[in-house]
Amino acid sequence: MLPTTTELQARPALTTTVAREYVHRAALSEVFLTGWNMAGRDTFKVTAQWPRSHSFYVPEHGMHDPLLLCETIRQASTLLAHVGYNVPFGHSLSWSRLQFAVNPQALRIEGTPADVELHVTCSDIRYHRAIPVTMSMHMEAVRRGSLLAMASVRFGSHSPAVYQRLRAGRGEAGEIFARAPQPPEPVSRSTVGRLRKQDIVLAPTPDRRRWQLRVDTSHPVLFDHALDHVPGMLLLESVRQAGHATQPSSAGAVLPVSMDVSFNRYVEFDEPCWIEAEPVDTASSDGSRRTIRVNAVQGGAFALSASAELADVASL
């Protein structure tokens, strides 16, 4: 017998994650988005849930990792490109700019997983044959009615044919991925505030403010599936670790409370990429916050340019 309308209404609302394909993830456990709806023309609400613990986006001193926000932004922009603007599966999405600033107090871990709402406004959309090829998304992240973060991202969408031309016939992602060289030995755990060798993305050089990017394609989170270039989330992690290595925190961890990042070109597997850091003389009076500039240089060109404000976790 079919349930009555009253029985259906009495059932609790059920929560699940969005399909992993919408966020370009292989592992269901790495999908943080739980739903979405259209709020108006070019405006959306996306819901997410953050776990209280994560193998890579490790909480420090009872605070969620802001790079967990960046991964949520990446997933939301990918989801909305597909479901909101009909970008076909198989198209490649690539960031050109990312900016965010977080309210550290809203990052505190509570007794249950963090439910986050992203209020998204899309703008500066350029279409080709009814498919967006570039667009910007402005996001306000809210948790329990309080502002968690402000962020914006600009990215492009490339059809398989365009992407193949863009990548100058470098080959299939699986082949390139399989040929990626083994990573060099990392800096020490204490240098970057990481407990596991696998999570360290910097290798030492004679210059104390210059490192080789360490690309470990066996990493289960950063390389959830085969890629033909270094992912943006690994590069963001290199910015955080360079900040820690430049001036280690007395608490053993620094929190990137804001970043402004330009992605200028793809970082390839088959050539060393150098991470260069320069402190900016804008530290807070008590030394608990400081700003750093970081460049990723490959083949003599700037692949990434970033500035980040870092806070000593113990001061928050």
C-alpha positions as CSV (number, residue, x, y, z in Angstrom):
1,M,0.0,0.0,0.0
2,L,1.3,3.4,-0.9
3,P,1.8,5.9,2.0
4,T,-0.8,8.6,2.5
5,T,0.0,12.3,2.1
6,T,0.0,12.7,5.9
7,E,2.4,9.9,6.3
8,L,4.8,11.4,3.7
9,Q,4.6,14.8,5.4
10,A,5.4,13.3,8.8
11,R,8.7,11.8,7.6
12,P,11.8,13.8,8.5
13,A,13.7,15.6,5.8
14,L,16.7,13.5,4.8
15,T,20.1,14.9,4.0
16,T,22.7,13.5,1.6
17,T,25.6,14.8,-0.4
18,V,25.4,16.0,-4.0
19,A,26.6,13.6,-6.6
20,R,30.4,13.3,-6.6
21,E,30.5,13.9,-10.3
22,Y,29.2,17.4,-9.9
23,V,32.2,18.4,-7.8
24,H,34.8,16.3,-9.7
25,R,35.6,14.0,-6.8
26,A,36.1,10.2,-6.9
27,A,35.7,9.6,-3.1
28,L,32.3,10.1,-1.7
29,S,33.9,10.9,1.7
30,E,35.5,14.0,0.2
31,V,32.2,15.5,-1.0
32,F,31.2,18.3,1.4
33,L,28.2,19.8,-0.4
34,T,24.7,18.6,0.7
35,G,22.4,20.6,-1.6
36,W,21.6,23.6,-3.7
37,N,18.8,25.7,-5.0
38,M,18.3,28.8,-7.2
39,A,17.5,31.9,-5.2
40,G,17.0,34.2,-8.2
41,R,18.6,35.1,-11.5
42,D,22.3,34.2,-11.2
43,T,22.0,33.7,-7.5
44,F,22.0,30.4,-5.6
45,K,22.2,28.9,-2.1
46,V,24.5,25.9,-1.6
47,T,24.6,24.0,1.6
48,A,27.6,22.1,3.0
49,Q,28.7,20.2,6.0
50,W,32.2,20.1,7.4
51,P,33.4,17.1,9.5
52,R,34.9,17.9,13.0
53,S,38.0,16.0,11.9
54,H,39.7,15.5,8.5
55,S,42.8,13.6,7.5
56,F,44.3,16.5,5.5
57,Y,42.3,19.7,6.5
58,V,43.4,19.1,10.1
59,P,41.7,21.2,12.8
60,E,44.1,23.1,15.0
61,H,43.3,24.4,18.6
62,G,39.6,23.7,18.1
63,M,39.4,25.6,14.8
64,H,38.3,24.4,11.3
65,D,41.0,24.7,8.6
66,P,40.3,27.7,6.3
67,L,41.5,25.6,3.4
68,L,38.5,23.5,4.0
69,L,36.5,26.6,3.0
70,C,38.6,26.8,-0.2
71,E,37.8,23.2,-1.1
72,T,34.1,24.0,-0.4
73,I,34.3,27.0,-2.7
74,R,35.9,24.8,-5.4
75,Q,33.2,22.3,-5.1
76,A,30.4,24.9,-5.1
77,S,31.7,26.6,-8.2
78,T,32.0,23.3,-10.0
79,L,28.6,22.2,-8.9
80,L,26.9,25.4,-10.0
81,A,28.8,25.5,-13.4
82,H,27.1,22.1,-14.1
83,V,23.7,22.4,-12.6
84,G,23.2,26.2,-12.9
85,Y,24.7,26.9,-16.2
86,N,24.7,23.5,-18.0
87,V,28.5,23.2,-18.4
88,P,28.8,19.6,-19.7
89,F,30.7,16.9,-18.0
90,G,34.1,16.5,-19.6
91,H,34.7,20.3,-19.7
92,S,37.7,21.4,-17.7
93,L,37.3,24.2,-15.1
94,S,40.3,26.2,-14.1
95,W,40.6,29.1,-11.5
96,S,42.3,32.3,-12.5
97,R,41.6,34.2,-9.2
98,L,40.6,33.3,-5.7
99,Q,40.1,35.7,-2.8
100,F,38.7,34.9,0.7
101,A,38.7,36.3,4.2
102,V,37.3,34.4,7.2
103,N,36.0,35.3,10.6
104,P,38.1,33.1,12.8
105,Q,35.6,33.0,15.6
106,A,33.1,31.3,13.3
107,L,35.6,28.6,12.6
108,R,35.4,27.1,16.1
109,I,34.6,23.4,16.2
110,E,31.4,22.6,18.1
111,G,29.8,19.4,19.3
112,T,28.4,18.5,15.9
113,P,29.6,18.9,12.3
114,A,29.5,22.4,10.9
115,D,26.5,23.2,8.7
116,V,27.5,26.0,6.2
117,E,25.4,28.0,3.8
118,L,27.0,29.6,0.7
119,H,25.0,32.5,-0.8
120,V,26.4,32.8,-4.3
121,T,26.0,35.5,-6.9
122,C,27.4,34.9,-10.4
123,S,28.6,37.8,-12.6
124,D,30.8,38.7,-15.5
125,I,29.6,35.7,-17.4
126,R,30.9,35.3,-21.0
127,Y,29.2,32.7,-23.1
128,H,30.1,30.7,-26.2
129,R,27.2,28.8,-27.8
130,A,25.2,29.2,-24.7
131,I,27.9,27.7,-22.5
132,P,29.8,29.9,-20.1
133,V,33.5,30.1,-20.9
134,T,34.5,32.5,-18.0
135,M,32.5,33.7,-15.0
136,S,32.9,35.0,-11.5
137,M,31.2,33.9,-8.3
138,H,30.9,36.0,-5.1
139,M,30.1,33.9,-2.0
140,E,29.1,34.7,1.5
141,A,29.5,31.8,3.8
142,V,27.2,31.7,6.8
143,R,27.2,29.4,9.8
144,R,24.4,29.4,12.4
145,G,23.3,32.8,11.1
146,S,26.8,34.4,11.5
147,L,29.1,35.4,8.7
148,L,31.8,32.8,8.3
149,A,33.6,34.2,5.3
150,M,33.5,36.3,2.2
151,A,35.0,34.9,-1.0
152,S,35.2,35.3,-4.7
153,V,36.5,33.1,-7.5
154,R,36.9,33.6,-11.2
155,F,37.3,30.6,-13.5
156,G,37.2,29.4,-17.1
157,S,35.4,26.5,-18.7
158,H,37.1,24.7,-21.6
159,S,35.6,22.1,-23.9
160,P,37.7,19.0,-24.5
161,A,38.8,20.3,-27.9
162,V,39.8,23.7,-26.5
163,Y,41.5,22.1,-23.5
164,Q,43.6,19.8,-25.7
165,R,44.7,22.8,-27.8
166,L,45.4,24.8,-24.6
167,R,47.5,22.0,-23.2
168,A,49.5,21.8,-26.5
169,G,48.9,18.1,-27.0
170,R,50.5,17.0,-23.8
171,G,48.6,13.7,-23.9
172,E,45.9,12.0,-21.8
173,A,45.6,12.9,-18.1
174,G,46.1,9.3,-17.1
175,E,49.4,9.0,-19.0
176,I,50.8,12.3,-17.7
177,F,49.7,11.3,-14.2
178,A,51.4,7.9,-14.4
179,R,54.7,9.5,-15.6
180,A,54.8,12.1,-12.8
181,P,58.2,11.8,-11.0
182,Q,58.6,10.7,-7.4
183,P,58.5,13.7,-5.0
184,P,61.8,14.9,-3.3
185,E,62.4,14.5,0.4
186,P,60.3,17.0,2.4
187,V,61.4,19.7,4.8
188,S,60.9,18.7,8.5
189,R,57.5,18.4,10.0
190,S,58.1,21.2,12.5
191,T,59.1,23.6,9.7
192,V,55.6,23.6,8.2
193,G,53.5,22.5,11.1
194,R,52.5,19.1,9.6
195,L,52.5,15.8,11.4
196,R,52.6,13.5,8.4
197,K,55.3,13.4,5.8
198,Q,52.8,12.7,3.1
199,D,51.1,16.1,3.8
200,I,54.2,18.2,3.4
201,V,54.3,19.9,0.0
202,L,57.7,21.7,0.3
203,A,61.2,20.3,-0.2
204,P,64.3,22.2,1.0
205,T,66.8,24.3,-1.0
206,P,69.9,26.2,0.1
207,D,67.7,29.4,0.3
208,R,65.7,29.5,3.5
209,R,62.8,31.3,1.7
210,R,62.8,29.1,-1.4
211,W,61.5,25.6,-1.7
212,Q,60.8,23.0,-4.4
213,L,57.2,22.2,-4.7
214,R,56.7,18.6,-3.5
215,V,54.1,16.9,-5.7
216,D,53.1,13.5,-4.2
217,T,50.5,12.0,-6.7
218,S,49.8,9.2,-4.2
219,H,48.2,11.7,-1.8
220,P,44.6,10.5,-1.3
221,V,43.0,13.9,-0.9
222,L,45.1,16.3,-3.0
223,F,45.1,13.7,-5.8
224,D,41.7,12.1,-5.5
225,H,41.8,11.2,-9.1
226,A,44.2,11.4,-12.1
227,L,45.1,14.9,-13.3
228,D,47.4,16.3,-16.0
229,H,48.7,19.1,-13.9
230,V,49.2,20.1,-10.2
231,P,45.9,21.0,-8.6
232,G,45.1,24.4,-7.2
233,M,44.4,23.1,-3.7
234,L,48.0,21.8,-3.5
235,L,49.3,25.2,-4.5
236,L,47.2,26.9,-1.8
237,E,48.6,24.5,0.7
238,S,52.1,25.5,-0.5
239,V,51.2,29.1,0.3
240,R,50.2,28.1,3.9
241,Q,53.3,26.0,4.5
242,A,55.6,28.7,3.1
243,G,54.1,31.1,5.5
244,H,54.7,28.7,8.4
245,A,58.2,27.9,7.2
246,T,59.2,31.6,6.9
247,Q,58.2,32.3,10.5
248,P,57.1,29.3,12.5
249,S,54.3,29.8,15.0
250,S,55.1,29.3,18.7
251,A,51.8,27.3,18.9
252,G,52.9,25.0,16.0
253,A,50.3,26.2,13.6
254,V,49.3,29.3,11.6
255,L,45.8,30.0,10.2
256,P,45.5,31.6,6.8
257,V,42.7,34.1,7.6
258,S,42.8,35.7,4.1
259,M,44.3,35.1,0.7
260,D,44.4,36.8,-2.6
261,V,45.6,34.4,-5.3
262,S,46.2,34.7,-9.0
263,F,46.6,31.5,-11.0
264,N,48.5,32.5,-14.1
265,R,49.4,29.2,-15.7
266,Y,49.2,25.4,-15.1
267,V,52.0,23.9,-13.0
268,E,53.3,20.8,-14.7
269,F,54.6,17.5,-13.2
270,D,57.7,17.1,-15.4
271,E,59.6,20.3,-14.4
272,P,60.5,21.6,-10.9
273,C,58.3,24.3,-9.5
274,W,59.9,26.7,-7.0
275,I,57.9,28.3,-4.1
276,E,59.4,31.6,-3.1
277,A,58.2,33.6,-0.1
278,E,58.7,37.2,1.1
279,P,57.3,38.6,4.4
280,V,55.5,41.9,4.1
281,D,56.2,44.5,6.8
282,T,52.6,44.7,8.0
283,A,52.6,42.5,11.2
284,S,50.1,43.3,13.9
285,S,51.4,45.1,17.0
286,D,51.5,42.0,19.1
287,G,53.0,39.9,16.3
288,S,50.0,37.5,16.1
289,R,49.2,38.4,12.5
290,R,51.5,38.9,9.6
291,T,51.3,39.0,5.8
292,I,53.4,37.1,3.3
293,R,53.8,37.1,-0.5
294,V,54.3,33.8,-2.2
295,N,55.1,33.0,-5.9
296,A,55.2,29.7,-7.6
297,V,57.8,29.8,-10.4
298,Q,58.2,27.2,-13.1
299,G,60.2,27.5,-16.3
300,G,61.1,31.1,-15.3
301,A,57.5,32.2,-15.3
302,F,55.1,33.0,-12.4
303,A,52.5,30.2,-12.3
304,L,50.9,31.6,-9.1
305,S,51.2,34.8,-7.2
306,A,49.6,35.1,-3.8
307,S,49.4,37.2,-0.6
308,A,48.1,35.7,2.6
309,E,47.4,37.0,6.1
310,L,48.4,34.5,8.7
311,A,47.3,34.4,12.3
312,D,48.9,32.5,15.2
313,V,46.2,30.0,16.1
314,A,47.0,30.4,19.8
315,S,46.0,34.1,19.7
316,L,42.5,33.5,18.4
